[in-house]
């Protein structure tokens, strides 16, 4: 075992189960380990590296801003935050943006906005606001967020949890309709459930949910942290159904693979409920993040990464579906967000991830039965084809 792995195991909390590889360098869709071996990154840090490792435009924006000013806190104005937010708001057609750092922070921000809107605008009785989420969701790891999770491990040992969250089955519009009460202020949903195993809802689900929310004066919150910024072949996954949520939560790829940056977008009717002192973050919207976030958004547009994801996703899906093996139960996804569901009686997901690692592919399983294939959107056709051949080879050896 690598001495680096031994030291991390000794000094780091054991809240992850990493694969046995020490990565030291990355470029584009490739990474290298401490021994100089090359791997195709088919995880892209859960979409955080959608632009690829060390994208020159992102690195340049980071270095240029770092040489001028990094952070002064939101107690003052900077010359970059307005550029970032104006570009984001115009790109996605919303009035305002509220910048944060991690995806979980942005989800918490959206939940707070929804609750305050419920009390100040919808006039829900004090402390009675209800928010509906989907079973098997993954919106983050804070106590409030795991309180609306249905995953036992995420909740075990962390209660008691805040009240006011109701669960409905994912993809079930009728269940959502029945769950809405006069005190419901919001419905939060992932357009594609990533952590649950790349689960796609039925066709038209998001559109029906949007219509239902509008009819009942309930805010629709789209968690696009994994699916946004081109990952599924559209700028936002909601765009596949022409849905404009009341609030959009962005993160991961927004940081260009170099910083944690997140953002909540909404119109004035919702954002106006916040006043100075109501909510904030020391690093939320700091100058360095604003410069990187702006570069990340511009790069998605200038390099047409959403369009790349659509074309390359079809190529990857076609190649994977041509593989026939009894261990493969299903292959599903959209754009470059694809999952291979396997039969755990034939092979455990972690064991399969290690086999991929041995053959030069970096990926990871979720819930032991679904392998994620979600490479950087800048990946080449040649690397897509190589990854397909590796997947075929690995399954032929099982």
C-alpha positions as CSV (number, residue, x, y, z in Angstrom):
1,X,0.0,0.0,0.0
2,X,1.2,3.5,-0.8
3,X,2.6,5.4,2.1
4,X,0.4,8.3,1.1
5,X,-2.7,6.1,1.4
6,X,-1.5,4.9,4.8
7,X,-1.0,8.4,6.1
8,X,-4.4,9.6,4.8
9,X,-6.0,6.6,6.4
10,X,-4.3,7.4,9.7
11,X,-5.0,11.1,9.9
12,X,-8.3,11.6,7.9
13,X,-11.8,10.8,9.2
14,X,-13.0,7.6,7.6
15,X,-16.1,9.2,6.0
16,X,-15.1,8.0,2.5
17,X,-14.0,4.7,1.0
18,X,-11.6,5.8,-1.7
19,X,-10.2,3.5,-4.4
20,X,-6.6,2.6,-4.0
21,X,-5.0,5.2,-6.2
22,X,-3.1,8.4,-5.5
23,X,-3.8,11.0,-8.1
24,X,-1.2,13.8,-8.6
25,X,-2.0,15.5,-12.0
26,X,-4.9,16.2,-14.3
27,X,-5.5,17.7,-17.7
28,X,-8.7,17.7,-19.7
29,X,-10.4,14.3,-19.2
30,X,-7.2,12.6,-18.1
31,X,-5.5,12.2,-14.7
32,X,-2.2,10.5,-13.6
33,X,-1.2,8.7,-10.4
34,X,1.9,9.0,-8.4
35,X,3.6,6.3,-10.6
36,X,2.8,8.2,-13.8
37,X,0.0,5.9,-14.9
38,X,-2.8,7.5,-17.0
39,X,-6.5,7.2,-16.4
40,X,-9.6,8.4,-18.1
41,X,-11.7,10.4,-15.6
42,X,-15.2,9.1,-16.0
43,X,-16.4,10.7,-12.7
44,X,-15.4,14.4,-13.1
45,X,-15.9,14.8,-9.4
46,X,-19.7,14.4,-9.6
47,X,-19.7,17.1,-12.3
48,X,-17.4,19.5,-10.5
49,X,-14.9,19.0,-13.3
50,X,-17.2,19.4,-16.2
51,X,-14.8,21.8,-17.9
52,X,-12.0,19.2,-17.5
53,X,-8.9,19.4,-15.3
54,X,-7.0,22.7,-15.4
55,X,-9.0,24.2,-18.2
56,X,-6.8,27.1,-19.4
57,X,-9.6,29.7,-19.4
58,X,-10.5,28.8,-15.8
59,X,-6.9,28.7,-14.6
60,X,-6.2,32.1,-16.3
61,X,-9.2,33.7,-14.6
62,X,-8.1,32.3,-11.3
63,X,-4.5,33.4,-11.6
64,X,-5.4,36.9,-12.9
65,X,-7.9,37.6,-10.1
66,X,-5.6,36.1,-7.4
67,X,-2.9,38.5,-8.4
68,X,-5.3,41.4,-7.8
69,X,-7.7,40.6,-4.9
70,X,-9.0,37.4,-3.4
71,X,-11.5,38.3,-0.7
72,X,-12.7,41.3,1.3
73,X,-16.1,39.8,2.4
74,X,-19.5,41.0,1.2
75,X,-19.3,43.9,3.6
76,X,-17.9,45.8,0.6
77,X,-18.4,45.9,-3.1
78,X,-15.9,44.4,-5.6
79,X,-15.4,45.0,-9.3
80,X,-16.2,41.4,-10.3
81,X,-19.3,40.2,-8.5
82,X,-21.7,42.3,-10.5
83,X,-20.1,40.9,-13.8
84,X,-20.6,37.4,-12.6
85,X,-24.2,37.8,-11.4
86,X,-25.3,39.9,-14.4
87,X,-24.0,37.3,-16.8
88,X,-25.6,34.4,-14.8
89,X,-29.0,36.2,-14.5
90,X,-29.1,37.1,-18.2
91,X,-28.0,33.7,-19.2
92,X,-30.7,31.9,-17.3
93,X,-33.3,34.7,-17.4
94,X,-33.7,35.4,-13.7
95,X,-33.8,38.8,-11.9
96,X,-31.2,38.0,-9.2
97,X,-28.6,35.6,-7.9
98,X,-27.5,34.8,-4.4
99,X,-24.0,33.4,-4.4
100,X,-22.8,30.8,-1.9
101,X,-20.0,28.2,-1.8
102,X,-21.0,24.5,-1.7
103,X,-24.1,22.9,-3.2
104,X,-25.5,22.1,0.2
105,X,-25.2,25.7,1.2
106,X,-27.1,26.7,-1.9
107,X,-29.8,24.2,-1.2
108,X,-30.1,25.5,2.4
109,X,-30.4,29.0,1.0
110,X,-33.2,28.0,-1.4
111,X,-35.0,26.3,1.5
112,X,-34.7,29.5,3.6
113,X,-35.9,31.7,0.7
114,X,-38.9,29.4,0.2
115,X,-39.9,29.5,3.8
116,X,-39.5,33.2,4.2
117,X,-41.5,33.7,0.9
118,X,-44.1,31.4,2.3
119,X,-44.5,33.5,5.5
120,X,-44.1,37.0,4.0
121,X,-45.9,36.6,0.6
122,X,-48.1,33.5,0.7
123,X,-49.0,34.3,4.4
124,X,-48.6,30.8,5.7
125,X,-49.0,30.8,9.6
126,X,-45.8,31.2,11.5
127,X,-43.6,28.1,11.8
128,X,-46.1,26.0,9.7
129,X,-44.4,26.1,6.3
130,X,-44.0,22.7,4.6
131,X,-41.5,21.8,1.9
132,X,-42.0,18.6,-0.2
133,X,-39.0,16.6,-1.4
134,X,-38.7,13.3,-3.3
135,X,-37.8,9.9,-1.8
136,X,-34.2,8.8,-2.6
137,X,-33.2,12.4,-3.1
138,X,-29.7,13.8,-2.5
139,X,-29.5,17.5,-1.8
140,X,-26.5,17.6,0.5
141,X,-25.3,16.6,4.0
142,X,-26.4,19.3,6.4
143,X,-28.7,18.3,9.3
144,X,-31.7,20.0,7.7
145,X,-31.1,18.4,4.3
146,X,-30.5,14.8,5.6
147,X,-33.6,15.4,7.6
148,X,-35.5,15.3,4.3
149,X,-33.6,12.2,3.1
150,X,-34.9,8.7,3.0
151,X,-31.5,7.1,3.0
152,X,-31.0,5.5,6.4
153,X,-27.3,5.8,6.5
154,X,-27.4,9.6,5.9
155,X,-29.7,10.0,8.9
156,X,-28.3,7.4,11.3
157,X,-27.0,9.1,14.4
158,X,-27.7,12.7,13.3
159,X,-31.2,13.4,14.7
160,X,-33.4,15.1,15.8
161,X,-34.2,16.7,12.5
162,X,-36.0,19.9,11.7
163,X,-39.7,19.6,11.1
164,X,-41.6,20.7,8.0
165,X,-40.4,18.3,5.3
166,X,-42.7,15.8,3.5
167,X,-41.7,13.0,1.1
168,X,-43.3,11.8,-2.1
169,X,-42.2,9.2,-4.6
170,X,-39.9,10.5,-7.4
171,X,-41.7,10.7,-10.7
172,X,-45.2,10.5,-9.2
173,X,-47.2,13.6,-10.0
174,X,-50.4,12.3,-8.4
175,X,-48.5,11.8,-5.1
176,X,-47.2,15.3,-5.2
177,X,-50.7,16.7,-5.8
178,X,-52.1,14.8,-2.8
179,X,-49.2,16.0,-0.6
180,X,-49.7,19.7,-1.2
181,X,-51.5,21.5,1.6
182,X,-52.3,25.2,2.2
183,X,-49.1,25.4,4.1
184,X,-46.9,24.0,1.3
185,X,-44.4,26.6,0.2
186,X,-42.1,24.6,-2.1
187,X,-41.3,21.4,-3.9
188,X,-37.6,20.7,-4.4
189,X,-36.6,18.1,-7.0
190,X,-33.6,16.9,-9.0
191,X,-34.4,16.7,-12.7
192,X,-32.3,13.5,-12.7
193,X,-31.6,11.8,-9.4
194,X,-27.8,11.3,-9.4
195,X,-26.9,9.7,-6.1
196,X,-30.0,7.5,-6.3
197,X,-28.5,5.8,-9.3
198,X,-29.0,8.1,-12.3
199,X,-32.8,7.8,-12.1
200,X,-34.8,9.6,-14.8
201,X,-38.4,10.5,-14.1
202,X,-41.2,9.7,-16.6
203,X,-41.4,11.9,-19.7
204,X,-43.2,15.1,-18.9
205,X,-42.9,14.8,-15.1
206,X,-41.1,18.1,-14.5
207,X,-43.6,20.0,-16.7
208,X,-46.5,18.5,-14.9
209,X,-44.9,19.3,-11.5
210,X,-44.3,22.9,-12.6
211,X,-48.0,23.3,-13.7
212,X,-49.1,21.7,-10.4
213,X,-46.9,24.0,-8.3
214,X,-48.2,27.1,-10.2
215,X,-51.8,26.1,-9.7
216,X,-51.3,25.7,-5.9
217,X,-49.0,28.8,-5.5
218,X,-46.1,26.5,-4.5
219,X,-42.5,27.3,-5.5
220,X,-40.7,24.8,-7.7
221,X,-37.0,24.5,-6.7
222,X,-34.8,22.7,-9.2
223,X,-31.6,21.3,-7.8
224,X,-29.4,21.5,-10.8
225,X,-26.1,21.1,-8.9
226,X,-25.1,17.9,-10.7
227,X,-27.3,18.2,-13.8
228,X,-26.8,21.9,-14.7
229,X,-24.3,23.7,-16.9
230,X,-24.5,21.3,-19.9
231,X,-24.1,17.9,-18.2
232,X,-27.3,16.4,-19.6
233,X,-27.0,18.0,-23.1
234,X,-28.9,21.2,-22.3
235,X,-27.8,24.3,-20.3
236,X,-30.1,23.1,-17.6
237,X,-31.7,19.6,-17.3
238,X,-35.1,21.4,-16.9
239,X,-34.7,22.8,-20.4
240,X,-35.4,19.3,-21.8
241,X,-39.1,19.9,-20.9
242,X,-39.1,23.7,-21.3
243,X,-39.6,24.2,-17.5
244,X,-38.6,27.4,-15.8
245,X,-38.4,26.7,-12.1
246,X,-39.1,29.4,-9.5
247,X,-35.6,28.8,-8.0
248,X,-32.6,27.2,-9.6
249,X,-29.7,25.8,-7.5
250,X,-26.3,25.6,-9.2
251,X,-23.0,24.4,-7.9
252,X,-20.2,21.9,-8.7
253,X,-19.3,22.8,-12.4
254,X,-19.9,26.5,-11.5
255,X,-16.5,26.4,-9.8
256,X,-14.7,25.3,-13.0
257,X,-13.1,22.4,-11.1
258,X,-10.9,24.8,-9.0
259,X,-13.2,26.3,-6.3
260,X,-16.4,25.5,-4.5
261,X,-19.0,28.0,-5.9
262,X,-22.7,27.8,-5.8
263,X,-25.6,30.0,-6.8
264,X,-29.4,30.4,-6.3
265,X,-31.3,32.1,-9.0
266,X,-34.8,33.5,-8.7
267,X,-36.9,36.6,-9.6
268,X,-37.4,39.7,-7.5
269,X,-40.8,38.4,-6.2
270,X,-38.9,35.8,-4.2
271,X,-35.5,37.4,-3.6
272,X,-37.0,40.6,-2.2
273,X,-38.0,38.8,1.0
274,X,-34.3,38.9,2.1
275,X,-32.9,42.0,3.8
276,X,-29.4,42.8,5.0
277,X,-28.6,40.5,7.9
278,X,-31.1,37.8,7.0
279,X,-28.6,35.5,5.3
280,X,-25.0,35.4,4.3
281,X,-21.7,33.7,3.9
282,X,-18.1,35.0,4.5
283,X,-17.0,33.4,1.2
284,X,-20.2,33.6,-0.7
285,X,-19.6,35.7,-3.8
286,X,-16.0,36.7,-2.9
287,X,-14.0,38.2,-5.7
288,X,-12.0,35.1,-6.6
289,X,-15.1,33.0,-6.8
290,X,-16.9,35.6,-8.9
291,X,-14.1,35.7,-11.4
292,X,-13.9,31.9,-11.7
293,X,-17.7,31.5,-11.8
294,X,-17.9,34.0,-14.6
295,X,-15.2,32.2,-16.6
296,X,-16.9,28.9,-16.0
297,X,-20.2,30.1,-17.3
298,X,-18.6,31.8,-20.3
299,X,-16.6,28.7,-21.2
300,X,-19.8,26.5,-21.2
301,X,-21.3,28.9,-23.7
302,X,-18.3,29.7,-25.8
303,X,-17.2,26.0,-26.2
304,X,-20.8,24.8,-26.5
305,X,-20.2,22.2,-23.8
306,X,-23.9,21.4,-23.6
307,X,-24.0,20.5,-27.3
308,X,-20.9,18.4,-26.9
309,X,-22.5,16.5,-24.0
310,X,-25.5,15.8,-26.1
311,X,-23.5,14.4,-29.1
312,X,-20.9,12.6,-27.0
313,X,-23.6,11.2,-24.6
314,X,-25.4,9.6,-27.5
315,X,-22.1,8.1,-28.7
316,X,-21.3,6.7,-25.2
317,X,-24.8,5.4,-24.7
318,X,-24.9,3.7,-28.1
319,X,-21.5,2.0,-27.4
320,X,-22.5,0.9,-23.9
321,X,-25.9,-0.5,-25.0
322,X,-24.1,-2.7,-27.5
323,X,-22.4,-4.5,-24.6
324,X,-24.3,-7.7,-23.7
325,X,-23.6,-9.3,-20.3
326,X,-25.7,-10.9,-17.6
327,X,-24.3,-8.6,-15.0
328,X,-25.8,-5.5,-16.8
329,X,-29.4,-4.9,-15.7
330,X,-29.9,-1.5,-17.3
331,X,-28.1,1.5,-18.9
332,X,-29.7,4.9,-18.6
333,X,-29.0,8.5,-18.5
334,X,-29.1,11.8,-20.5
335,X,-26.1,13.6,-22.1
336,X,-22.9,12.7,-20.3
337,X,-24.6,11.6,-17.2
338,X,-25.0,7.8,-17.6
339,X,-25.4,4.9,-15.1
340,X,-24.8,1.2,-15.6
341,X,-27.0,-0.8,-13.2
342,X,-25.4,-4.1,-12.3
343,X,-26.6,-7.4,-10.7
344,X,-24.9,-7.4,-7.2
345,X,-25.3,-11.2,-7.2
346,X,-22.7,-11.3,-10.0
347,X,-20.4,-8.5,-8.9
348,X,-20.4,-5.8,-6.2
349,X,-20.2,-2.2,-7.3
350,X,-17.0,-1.4,-5.4
351,X,-15.3,-4.5,-6.8
352,X,-16.3,-3.4,-10.3
353,X,-15.0,0.1,-9.7
354,X,-11.6,-1.5,-8.8
355,X,-11.6,-3.5,-12.0
356,X,-12.2,-0.4,-14.0
357,X,-9.4,1.3,-12.1
358,X,-7.1,-1.5,-13.0
359,X,-7.9,-1.0,-16.6
360,X,-7.4,2.8,-16.6
361,X,-10.9,4.1,-16.0
362,X,-11.9,6.2,-12.9
363,X,-15.5,5.8,-11.8
364,X,-17.4,4.9,-8.7
365,X,-20.5,3.1,-7.8
366,X,-23.6,4.4,-6.0
367,X,-25.6,2.2,-3.7
368,X,-23.3,-0.7,-4.7
369,X,-25.3,-1.3,-7.9
370,X,-24.9,1.6,-10.3
371,X,-21.7,2.6,-12.0
372,X,-21.5,6.3,-12.9
373,X,-20.1,7.3,-16.2
374,X,-20.0,11.1,-16.3
375,X,-16.7,12.4,-17.8
376,X,-15.7,16.0,-18.3
377,X,-17.7,17.6,-21.1
378,X,-14.4,18.4,-22.9
379,X,-13.6,14.7,-23.4
380,X,-12.7,13.7,-27.0
381,X,-14.5,11.2,-29.2
382,X,-11.3,9.0,-29.1
383,X,-11.4,8.8,-25.3
384,X,-15.1,8.1,-25.4
385,X,-14.5,5.2,-27.7
386,X,-11.5,4.0,-25.6
387,X,-13.7,4.1,-22.5
388,X,-16.4,2.0,-24.2
389,X,-13.7,-0.6,-25.2
390,X,-12.4,-0.7,-21.6
391,X,-16.0,-1.2,-20.2
392,X,-16.5,-4.0,-22.8
393,X,-13.2,-5.7,-21.8
394,X,-13.9,-5.4,-18.0
395,X,-17.3,-7.1,-18.4
396,X,-15.8,-9.8,-20.6
397,X,-13.5,-10.7,-17.7
398,X,-16.3,-11.1,-15.2
